[in-house]
């Protein structure tokens, strides 16, 4: 954490671990949310053999996680909240993707 450089996100701009800026441009918000969920579930976006997963495989994994009720990987994606003191599950000042999925707001 000490070596990290925080990226400031504006309202409507999501924090998406393991998603590149190029992927944000190429795939759009909804697919990038799914990619981030799948990659957080893997802890790394490389497979065990060192190769990268495909977008289709990541989207399928994201859907499988949701269908099986495995929601913890959905906790890492968030967007800034209009209300800095609002809590969304375990985040303050952010709206967590898990909250949106569980409330069927996607």
Legacy VTK file of the C-alpha trace (Angstrom):
# vtk DataFile Version 3.0
C-alpha trace
ASCII
DATASET POLYDATA
POINTS 106 float
0.000 0.000 0.000
2.854 2.387 0.762
4.203 2.026 -2.785
0.841 2.476 -4.514
-0.239 5.630 -6.295
-3.977 6.189 -5.822
-6.042 6.990 -8.904
-8.682 9.622 -8.267
-12.051 8.613 -9.690
-14.850 11.069 -10.450
-18.571 10.509 -10.030
-19.696 7.808 -12.453
-16.153 6.490 -12.908
-15.646 3.001 -11.456
-12.682 1.591 -9.546
-12.049 -1.655 -11.477
-9.147 -3.762 -10.179
-7.224 -5.684 -12.872
-8.896 -3.821 -15.768
-6.648 -1.733 -18.004
-7.493 1.670 -19.420
-7.432 0.091 -22.886
-10.033 -2.455 -21.819
-12.197 0.324 -20.375
-12.216 1.990 -23.798
-12.694 -1.216 -25.785
-15.374 -2.980 -23.740
-17.399 -0.396 -21.841
-18.501 -0.253 -18.211
-20.680 -3.350 -17.868
-18.225 -5.805 -19.442
-15.344 -4.213 -17.503
-17.265 -4.696 -14.244
-17.597 -8.372 -15.120
-13.921 -8.666 -16.056
-12.880 -7.122 -12.755
-15.150 -9.444 -10.757
-13.751 -12.527 -12.494
-10.168 -11.368 -12.134
-10.620 -10.528 -8.457
-12.023 -14.031 -7.966
-8.813 -15.420 -9.430
-6.743 -12.959 -7.345
-4.671 -12.457 -10.465
-5.736 -11.984 -14.021
-3.312 -14.662 -15.192
-4.304 -18.289 -15.160
-2.200 -20.827 -13.271
-0.271 -21.682 -16.426
0.760 -18.027 -16.850
-1.585 -17.283 -19.752
-4.323 -14.661 -19.774
-8.019 -15.477 -19.731
-10.241 -14.305 -22.567
-12.953 -11.688 -22.170
-15.574 -14.374 -22.881
-14.160 -16.663 -20.175
-14.041 -13.809 -17.656
-17.651 -12.818 -18.383
-18.715 -16.479 -18.016
-16.887 -16.751 -14.686
-18.546 -13.561 -13.450
-21.994 -14.911 -14.327
-21.224 -18.285 -12.717
-20.105 -16.562 -9.500
-23.360 -14.607 -9.362
-25.522 -17.635 -10.164
-23.799 -19.649 -7.416
-24.140 -16.804 -4.889
-20.384 -16.248 -4.541
-20.541 -12.485 -4.128
-17.271 -11.534 -2.408
-15.453 -10.818 -5.726
-18.171 -8.201 -6.397
-17.009 -6.146 -3.400
-13.907 -4.666 -5.061
-15.599 -2.652 -7.828
-17.023 0.679 -6.736
-17.783 4.183 -7.899
-17.547 7.373 -5.851
-20.744 8.353 -4.097
-22.332 11.790 -4.303
-22.502 11.616 -0.500
-18.980 11.203 0.889
-20.264 9.836 4.204
-22.669 7.278 2.685
-21.796 3.647 3.372
-22.250 0.870 0.846
-21.603 -2.444 2.590
-18.020 -2.062 3.876
-17.142 1.089 1.890
-17.688 4.693 2.938
-18.021 7.355 0.248
-18.293 4.751 -2.510
-21.121 2.687 -4.042
-20.136 -0.968 -4.222
-20.972 -3.097 -7.279
-22.086 -5.942 -4.996
-24.826 -3.689 -3.603
-26.039 -2.935 -7.145
-26.064 -6.618 -8.149
-27.841 -7.734 -4.980
-30.458 -4.986 -5.441
-30.713 -5.908 -9.158
-29.723 -2.369 -10.209
-27.458 -3.471 -13.071
LINES 1 107
106 0 1 2 3 4 5 6 7 8 9 10 11 12 13 14 15 16 17 18 19 20 21 22 23 24 25 26 27 28 29 30 31 32 33 34 35 36 37 38 39 40 41 42 43 44 45 46 47 48 49 50 51 52 53 54 55 56 57 58 59 60 61 62 63 64 65 66 67 68 69 70 71 72 73 74 75 76 77 78 79 80 81 82 83 84 85 86 87 88 89 90 91 92 93 94 95 96 97 98 99 100 101 102 103 104 105
